[in-house]
Each structure stands twice: as structure tokens, then as C-alpha cells.
Amino acid sequence: MRVAAIQHDIAWCDRRANFTHVAPMVAAAAFAGARLILLTETFSTGFATDRDDLGEPEGGPSSQFLGEQARLHRWLHGWELVHVPLTMALLLLGAIHAVVSVYY
């Protein structure tokens, strides 16, 4: 299984800008054969804790974006399935013989 980990500069509290920035990275990872694409847990807003308007309901804008990307590029996505540090996730994936690509 080819796995892609995407780390990107975040436009703080600006979902639309982050979706626009991340979409080509997701496309490149999918084109390179990734079947599992990992994004940071707050890829759409950053770690802003001082804003009450950033929370999302189930099926909100970030979930919709991920679903659209998954349908467009034919990969499966999960939202907060496992809450472990990226390095631990990569080690676990390495244990199952995954090929890991990292996109910045």
C-alpha cells in the first residue's frame, strides 16, 4: 500500500484557503498511487483555540472537502479515526510494509 503524509503551511482560521492549498497535494499523492492519504488533524483551520466559530458539525465543510477529494481521486478517507502522533502512525504503517511518501 502506498501512503502519503501531507504537511502544509496553514492559513489560520481560513478553511477555503487551506482546501485550495491542500487539494493539489492530495491530487499529486493520489496520482503517485497513494491509497491512504494522511493530513494533519486540524488541516483546515490550524490549532486555533480562541474562536468559537471554527467548530463543525458532523458532515461539515472539512468532511465534505475530504469526501469530495476521496471521490475525485478514488481513495478512502477517515476523519479522526486514530488519534496518534504522525511518527507513530508511520511506524505502524511501516510494520505492514507500506510505502510512505511525504508531501510538503
C-alpha positions in Angstrom: 0.0 0.0 0.0 1.3 3.4 -0.9 0.8 6.0 1.9 1.1 9.8 1.6 1.6 12.1 4.6 0.8 15.7 3.8 2.2 18.5 6.0 1.4 22.0 4.8 1.6 25.7 5.8 -1.8 26.6 7.3 -3.8 29.7 6.6 -5.0 30.2 10.1 -8.8 30.1 10.5 -9.4 30.0 6.7 -10.8 26.8 5.6 -11.3 27.8 2.0 -7.7 28.8 1.6 -6.5 25.6 3.2 -8.8 23.5 1.0 -7.4 25.3 -2.1 -3.8 24.8 -0.9 -4.2 21.1 0.0 -6.2 19.9 -3.0 -3.3 19.8 -5.4 -1.2 18.0 -2.8 -3.9 15.4 -2.5 -4.1 15.1 -6.3 -0.4 14.6 -6.6 -0.3 12.0 -3.9 -3.3 10.1 -5.5 -1.6 10.4 -8.9 1.5 8.9 -7.4 -0.5 5.9 -6.3 -1.3 6.7 -2.7 -4.3 4.7 -1.4 -4.1 6.2 2.1 -3.5 10.0 2.4 -2.9 11.4 5.8 -3.5 15.1 6.7 -2.8 16.8 10.0 -5.7 16.8 12.4 -6.5 20.5 12.0 -5.5 20.9 8.4 -8.5 23.1 7.6 -8.2 25.7 10.4 -4.9 25.3 12.3 -4.8 24.9 16.1 -6.9 28.0 16.8 -8.5 27.7 20.3 -9.7 31.2 20.8 -12.5 31.1 18.2 -15.9 29.7 18.9 -16.9 29.8 15.2 -14.4 27.1 14.0 -16.2 24.0 15.2 -18.0 21.9 12.6 -21.0 19.6 12.8 -20.7 16.1 11.6 -20.6 16.3 7.8 -19.4 19.9 8.0 -17.1 21.7 5.5 -13.9 19.8 6.2 -15.7 16.4 6.0 -17.3 17.5 2.8 -13.9 18.5 1.3 -12.4 15.2 2.2 -15.3 13.3 0.8 -15.1 15.3 -2.5 -11.3 14.6 -2.7 -11.8 10.9 -2.0 -14.5 10.6 -4.7 -12.4 12.6 -7.2 -9.2 10.6 -6.6 -10.7 7.3 -5.7 -9.3 6.8 -2.2 -10.9 6.1 1.1 -10.8 8.7 3.9 -11.4 8.6 7.6 -11.9 11.5 9.9 -10.1 11.3 13.2 -10.1 7.5 13.2 -7.0 7.2 15.2 -5.5 10.0 17.3 -1.8 9.1 17.4 1.3 11.2 16.5 2.3 11.0 12.9 5.6 9.4 13.6 3.8 6.6 15.5 1.3 6.1 12.6 4.2 5.9 10.1 6.0 3.3 12.3 2.8 1.3 12.4 2.4 1.6 8.7 6.0 0.6 8.2 5.3 -2.6 10.1 2.7 -3.6 7.5 5.2 -2.9 4.6 3.6 0.3 3.4 5.4 2.7 1.0 5.3 6.1 2.5 5.6 9.4 0.6 5.7 12.7 2.4 4.4 15.9 0.7 5.3 19.4 1.9 
